[in-house]
Amino acid sequence: MNDMRPLLLDLPPEEWKLDGVPGYRAEQVRNWIFEKGVLEWEGMSNLPAPLRGELAEQWDAVPMEKVKAQGSTDTTRKFLWRLRDDQLIESVLIPATEGTKGVRASRLTLCVSTQVGCALGCGFCASGMDGLKRNLSTGEIVGQILLARMEAGRRIDNLVFMGMGEPLANLRALLPALDQILSPKGLGIGARHITLSTSGLVPKILELAKYPAQVRLAISLHGGDDQTREKIMPINRTYPVERLLEACERFVEERKKMITLEYILIEGINDDLSQAELLARHARRLNAKVNLIPYNQVDGLDWKRPETSRIHAFRKEVERGKAPRVTLRMEKGHDIDAACGQLRLKDIQAGLEKMPEYP
């Protein structure tokens, strides 16, 4: 990696120091990248050819390349990207579900990765099955959005940082990426259209509470008590449920913003109605939205989603417990390996990725 040119997107546009380049030329570069979605120097046609050559020698503006894309019958699309050091990551484009109350039919959401792999080892997730390789840089996070926007051919309205990796474990790169995403000089996506998901890194939740923009927070709960949650999420041994809920209370008090409790339903693991009662209790305590997600099957794991009748019974029990708001996520991408990390994992297992290890 040391012989690579620096990645331009790792810096915000106002810090781009393009040697010997007038300020208006730097603004032209910004316009090409963020407004027009052109990342190749040769495509920036209003820059003089000698300048394009000089910039290409100094900076890399392309953070990754598309390896493959999988389209779904429900129009969800999953992208596998190859980074400059040959690591692989994924992003998923998700259209709005037609007829969803309060959701614009044309809304387009991108699920963004923040790490190559994951260290947390959640039992339902393919991302951590190969361990953590490294954090993504700021430019690699922003680059997923730029390239996915090019693939979609239109604006991306909504961002969810629920892809590969634990977002709050990479705040060092993620917060500067958010600055670019939020900035009118960058992608110009509003804070209320951005959600960060965490497995429950308590100190990082409290750190995020100090971030000035009102981005949304989702907690991957997946169990109402320590015994159940530890079967699914090893992080619970470090930050048990009560400590996590206390951090969420502090976040809500600081931000005055409703959070979401994400709950993946897994047959025989966490779908007992007693768990629904606990989930409703936690939601009332935090005044939180509950998002129920039927488990998306991962190759190599024995877990299954509950029967449809069981899923609806669980939802009714949460509603009976007076949770402030309960949604059942309409599944997107079941036919395209859309669970986190599945597409990358299949390529690794097929021997398509030859990855060096980095500290």
C-alpha positions as CSV (number, residue, x, y, z in Angstrom):
1,M,0.0,0.0,0.0
2,N,2.9,2.4,0.6
3,D,3.6,2.8,-3.1
4,M,0.0,4.0,-3.8
5,R,-0.7,7.6,-4.7
6,P,-2.8,9.3,-1.9
7,L,-6.5,9.1,-2.4
8,L,-8.0,12.5,-3.0
9,L,-11.3,11.6,-1.4
10,D,-9.6,10.9,1.9
11,L,-9.5,14.7,2.3
12,P,-12.4,17.2,2.3
13,P,-12.5,19.4,-0.8
14,E,-11.5,22.5,1.1
15,E,-8.2,20.7,2.1
16,W,-7.3,19.6,-1.4
17,K,-3.8,20.9,-1.9
18,L,-3.2,20.5,-5.6
19,D,0.3,21.7,-6.2
20,G,0.5,24.7,-8.4
21,V,-3.2,24.5,-9.3
22,P,-5.3,27.7,-9.0
23,G,-8.3,27.6,-6.6
24,Y,-10.8,27.7,-9.4
25,R,-9.3,24.6,-10.9
26,A,-9.6,22.8,-7.6
27,E,-13.3,23.8,-7.6
28,Q,-13.6,22.4,-11.1
29,V,-12.3,19.1,-9.8
30,R,-14.7,19.2,-6.9
31,N,-17.6,19.8,-9.4
32,W,-16.6,16.9,-11.6
33,I,-16.4,14.5,-8.7
34,F,-19.3,15.5,-6.5
35,E,-21.7,17.1,-9.0
36,K,-21.1,15.1,-12.1
37,G,-19.8,11.8,-10.6
38,V,-16.6,11.8,-12.8
39,L,-13.7,10.2,-11.0
40,E,-11.3,9.6,-13.9
41,W,-8.9,12.4,-14.5
42,E,-9.1,12.0,-18.2
43,G,-12.8,12.6,-18.1
44,M,-12.5,16.1,-16.6
45,S,-12.6,17.7,-20.0
46,N,-12.4,21.4,-18.9
47,L,-9.0,20.8,-17.3
48,P,-6.0,21.3,-19.6
49,A,-4.5,17.9,-20.6
50,P,-1.0,18.7,-19.0
51,L,-2.8,19.5,-15.7
52,R,-4.8,16.2,-15.9
53,G,-1.5,14.3,-16.4
54,E,0.1,16.1,-13.4
55,L,-2.9,15.4,-11.1
56,A,-3.0,11.8,-12.2
57,E,0.7,11.5,-11.1
58,Q,0.0,13.1,-7.7
59,W,-3.4,11.8,-6.7
60,D,-5.7,8.8,-7.2
61,A,-9.3,9.9,-7.5
62,V,-10.8,6.3,-8.0
63,P,-11.1,4.5,-4.6
64,M,-12.3,1.2,-6.0
65,E,-13.6,-0.7,-9.0
66,K,-16.7,-2.8,-9.5
67,V,-16.0,-6.5,-9.6
68,K,-19.6,-7.6,-10.0
69,A,-23.2,-6.6,-9.4
70,Q,-26.2,-8.8,-8.6
71,G,-29.7,-7.6,-9.4
72,S,-32.8,-8.8,-7.7
73,T,-36.3,-9.5,-8.8
74,D,-37.4,-6.7,-6.4
75,T,-34.8,-4.4,-8.0
76,T,-32.4,-4.4,-5.0
77,R,-28.8,-4.4,-6.4
78,K,-25.7,-5.5,-4.6
79,F,-22.2,-4.4,-5.6
80,L,-18.9,-6.1,-4.9
81,W,-16.0,-3.6,-5.1
82,R,-12.3,-4.2,-5.3
83,L,-10.2,-1.7,-3.4
84,R,-6.8,-0.5,-4.5
85,D,-5.1,-3.1,-2.3
86,D,-7.3,-5.9,-3.7
87,Q,-9.5,-6.2,-0.6
88,L,-13.2,-6.7,-1.4
89,I,-16.2,-4.9,0.1
90,E,-20.0,-4.7,-0.6
91,S,-22.7,-2.0,-0.9
92,V,-26.4,-2.6,-1.5
93,L,-28.9,-0.3,-3.3
94,I,-32.4,-0.6,-1.9
95,P,-35.4,1.0,-3.5
96,A,-38.4,2.0,-1.4
97,T,-41.1,-0.6,-0.9
98,E,-44.1,0.5,-2.9
99,G,-47.0,1.7,-0.7
100,T,-44.9,2.0,2.5
101,K,-46.6,4.6,4.7
102,G,-44.6,7.8,5.0
103,V,-42.0,6.8,2.4
104,R,-41.6,8.4,-1.0
105,A,-42.0,5.7,-3.7
106,S,-38.9,7.0,-5.5
107,R,-36.6,6.9,-2.5
108,L,-33.3,5.1,-3.0
109,T,-31.2,3.9,-0.1
110,L,-27.6,2.7,-0.1
111,C,-26.3,0.3,2.6
112,V,-22.7,1.3,3.1
113,S,-19.7,-0.7,4.4
114,T,-17.2,0.8,6.9
115,Q,-14.7,-2.1,7.3
116,V,-13.2,-5.0,5.3
117,G,-14.7,-7.8,7.3
118,C,-15.6,-7.4,10.9
119,A,-14.0,-8.4,14.3
120,L,-17.2,-8.7,16.3
121,G,-18.3,-12.2,15.2
122,C,-22.1,-11.8,15.4
123,G,-23.5,-15.2,14.9
124,F,-26.0,-14.3,12.1
125,C,-23.6,-12.3,9.9
126,A,-21.3,-13.4,7.0
127,S,-19.1,-10.3,7.3
128,G,-17.2,-11.5,10.3
129,M,-16.7,-15.1,9.2
130,D,-13.4,-14.2,7.6
131,G,-12.4,-11.8,10.4
132,L,-11.4,-8.2,10.2
133,K,-8.9,-7.2,7.6
134,R,-8.8,-3.5,8.0
135,N,-10.8,-0.3,8.4
136,L,-11.9,1.6,5.3
137,S,-10.5,5.1,4.8
138,T,-12.7,8.2,4.5
139,G,-12.4,8.2,0.7
140,E,-13.4,4.5,0.5
141,I,-16.5,5.2,2.4
142,V,-17.5,8.2,0.3
143,G,-16.4,6.4,-2.8
144,Q,-19.1,3.7,-2.4
145,I,-21.8,6.4,-2.5
146,L,-20.3,8.1,-5.6
147,L,-19.9,4.9,-7.5
148,A,-23.3,3.5,-6.5
149,R,-24.9,6.8,-7.6
150,M,-23.2,6.4,-11.0
151,E,-24.6,2.8,-11.2
152,A,-28.1,3.9,-10.3
153,G,-28.1,6.8,-12.6
154,R,-29.8,9.1,-10.1
155,R,-29.5,10.6,-6.7
156,I,-29.2,8.4,-3.6
157,D,-31.6,9.8,-1.0
158,N,-30.9,7.7,2.1
159,L,-27.8,6.2,3.6
160,V,-27.6,3.3,6.2
161,F,-24.3,2.4,7.6
162,M,-25.3,-1.2,8.1
163,G,-23.0,-2.9,5.6
164,M,-19.8,-4.8,6.3
165,G,-18.1,-3.9,9.6
166,E,-19.0,-2.1,12.8
167,P,-19.4,1.6,11.9
168,L,-18.6,2.9,15.3
169,A,-15.3,1.0,15.4
170,N,-14.2,3.2,12.6
171,L,-15.3,6.6,13.7
172,R,-11.9,8.0,12.9
173,A,-12.6,7.6,9.1
174,L,-16.4,7.7,9.3
175,L,-16.9,11.1,10.9
176,P,-14.8,12.9,8.3
177,A,-16.8,10.9,5.6
178,L,-20.0,12.2,7.2
179,D,-18.7,15.7,6.9
180,Q,-18.2,15.2,3.2
181,I,-21.6,13.5,2.8
182,L,-23.4,16.3,4.6
183,S,-21.6,19.2,3.1
184,P,-23.3,21.2,0.3
185,K,-19.8,21.1,-1.3
186,G,-19.9,17.3,-1.1
187,L,-22.8,15.0,-1.5
188,G,-25.4,17.3,0.2
189,I,-27.4,14.5,1.9
190,G,-29.2,15.7,5.0
191,A,-28.5,14.3,8.5
192,R,-32.0,12.9,9.0
193,H,-31.5,10.7,5.9
194,I,-28.4,9.0,7.4
195,T,-28.5,6.1,9.9
196,L,-25.6,4.6,11.7
197,S,-26.0,1.1,13.1
198,T,-24.0,-0.4,15.9
199,S,-23.7,-3.7,17.7
200,G,-23.4,-1.8,20.9
201,L,-20.0,-0.2,21.4
202,V,-21.0,1.8,24.5
203,P,-18.0,4.3,24.6
204,K,-18.5,5.0,20.8
205,I,-22.2,5.6,21.2
206,L,-21.4,8.3,23.8
207,E,-18.7,9.7,21.4
208,L,-21.2,9.8,18.6
209,A,-23.6,11.7,20.8
210,K,-21.2,14.7,20.6
211,Y,-21.2,14.8,16.8
212,P,-22.9,18.0,15.8
213,A,-25.1,16.7,13.0
214,Q,-28.3,14.9,13.9
215,V,-27.7,11.6,12.2
216,R,-29.8,8.7,13.3
217,L,-28.7,5.7,15.4
218,A,-29.9,2.1,15.2
219,I,-28.9,-0.5,17.8
220,S,-28.5,-4.1,16.8
221,L,-30.2,-5.6,19.8
222,H,-31.4,-9.0,18.7
223,G,-32.0,-10.3,22.3
224,G,-33.9,-8.9,25.2
225,D,-31.7,-10.3,27.9
226,D,-28.0,-11.1,28.3
227,Q,-28.4,-14.9,28.0
228,T,-30.2,-14.6,24.7
229,R,-28.1,-11.8,23.3
230,E,-24.8,-13.5,24.1
231,K,-25.8,-16.5,21.9
232,I,-25.9,-14.1,19.0
233,M,-23.6,-11.3,19.8
234,P,-20.3,-11.9,21.6
235,I,-20.0,-8.1,22.2
236,N,-22.7,-8.5,24.8
237,R,-20.1,-10.0,27.2
238,T,-18.2,-6.7,27.1
239,Y,-21.3,-4.4,27.0
240,P,-24.3,-6.3,28.5
241,V,-27.8,-5.2,27.8
242,E,-28.3,-2.9,30.8
243,R,-25.1,-1.0,30.1
244,L,-26.1,-0.7,26.5
245,L,-29.6,0.6,27.4
246,E,-28.0,3.2,29.7
247,A,-25.8,4.4,26.9
248,C,-28.8,4.7,24.7
249,E,-30.6,6.7,27.3
250,R,-27.7,9.1,27.5
251,F,-27.6,9.4,23.7
252,V,-31.4,10.1,23.5
253,E,-31.1,12.7,26.3
254,E,-28.2,14.4,24.5
255,R,-29.7,14.3,21.0
256,K,-33.4,14.5,21.6
257,K,-33.7,12.0,18.8
258,M,-35.6,8.7,18.5
259,I,-33.4,5.7,18.0
260,T,-34.2,2.3,16.5
261,L,-33.8,-1.1,18.0
262,E,-33.0,-3.6,15.3
263,Y,-34.1,-7.2,16.0
264,I,-33.3,-10.1,13.6
265,L,-35.7,-12.9,14.2
266,I,-34.0,-16.3,14.3
267,E,-35.9,-19.5,14.7
268,G,-35.5,-21.1,18.2
269,I,-32.9,-18.6,19.3
270,N,-34.7,-15.3,20.0
271,D,-38.2,-15.6,18.6
272,D,-39.9,-16.6,21.9
273,L,-42.7,-14.4,22.9
274,S,-41.0,-13.7,26.2
275,Q,-38.3,-11.9,24.2
276,A,-41.0,-9.9,22.5
277,E,-42.2,-8.7,25.9
278,L,-38.6,-7.7,26.9
279,L,-38.1,-5.9,23.5
280,A,-41.3,-3.9,24.1
281,R,-40.2,-3.0,27.6
282,H,-36.8,-1.7,26.3
283,A,-38.5,0.2,23.5
284,R,-40.8,1.9,26.0
285,R,-37.9,2.8,28.2
286,L,-36.0,4.5,25.4
287,N,-39.1,5.7,23.4
288,A,-37.5,3.8,20.6
289,K,-38.8,2.5,17.3
290,V,-38.6,-1.3,16.8
291,N,-37.6,-2.8,13.5
292,L,-38.2,-6.5,13.2
293,I,-36.1,-8.3,10.5
294,P,-36.7,-11.9,9.5
295,Y,-33.3,-13.7,9.3
296,N,-31.7,-13.8,5.9
297,Q,-30.1,-17.2,5.4
298,V,-26.3,-17.3,5.3
299,D,-24.4,-20.2,3.7
300,G,-22.4,-22.1,6.3
301,L,-24.7,-21.2,9.2
302,D,-27.5,-23.5,10.5
303,W,-29.8,-20.8,11.7
304,K,-33.2,-20.2,10.0
305,R,-35.9,-17.6,9.9
306,P,-39.1,-18.4,11.8
307,E,-42.3,-19.4,10.1
308,T,-44.3,-16.5,8.9
309,S,-47.0,-17.1,11.5
310,R,-44.4,-16.9,14.2
311,I,-43.0,-13.7,12.9
312,H,-46.4,-12.0,13.0
313,A,-47.1,-13.4,16.4
314,F,-43.9,-11.9,17.7
315,R,-44.8,-8.5,16.1
316,K,-48.2,-8.6,17.7
317,E,-46.7,-9.3,21.1
318,V,-44.3,-6.3,20.8
319,E,-47.2,-4.1,19.8
320,R,-49.3,-5.5,22.7
321,G,-46.4,-4.4,25.0
322,K,-46.9,-0.8,23.8
323,A,-43.6,-0.3,22.0
324,P,-43.9,3.3,20.6
325,R,-43.6,2.1,17.0
326,V,-43.1,-1.3,15.4
327,T,-42.2,-2.1,11.8
328,L,-41.5,-5.4,10.1
329,R,-38.9,-4.9,7.4
330,M,-40.1,-6.0,4.0
331,E,-37.3,-8.3,2.7
332,K,-35.2,-7.0,-0.1
333,G,-32.6,-9.0,-1.9
334,H,-33.2,-12.5,-0.6
335,D,-32.2,-13.9,-4.0
336,I,-28.9,-12.0,-4.3
337,D,-26.8,-12.9,-1.2
338,A,-27.9,-9.6,0.3
339,A,-27.1,-10.4,3.9
340,C,-23.9,-8.5,5.0
341,G,-20.8,-10.1,3.6
342,Q,-22.3,-13.0,1.6
343,L,-21.2,-11.9,-1.8
344,R,-17.7,-11.2,-0.7
345,L,-17.4,-14.4,1.3
346,K,-18.5,-16.5,-1.7
347,D,-15.7,-14.8,-3.8
348,I,-13.2,-15.5,-1.1
349,Q,-14.2,-19.1,-0.9
350,A,-14.0,-19.4,-4.7
351,G,-10.5,-18.2,-4.5
352,L,-11.1,-15.0,-6.4
353,E,-9.6,-12.8,-3.7
354,K,-5.9,-12.9,-3.0
355,M,-5.5,-10.6,-0.1
356,P,-2.4,-9.6,1.8
357,E,-2.7,-9.1,5.5
358,Y,-2.3,-5.6,7.0
359,P,-1.9,-4.7,10.7
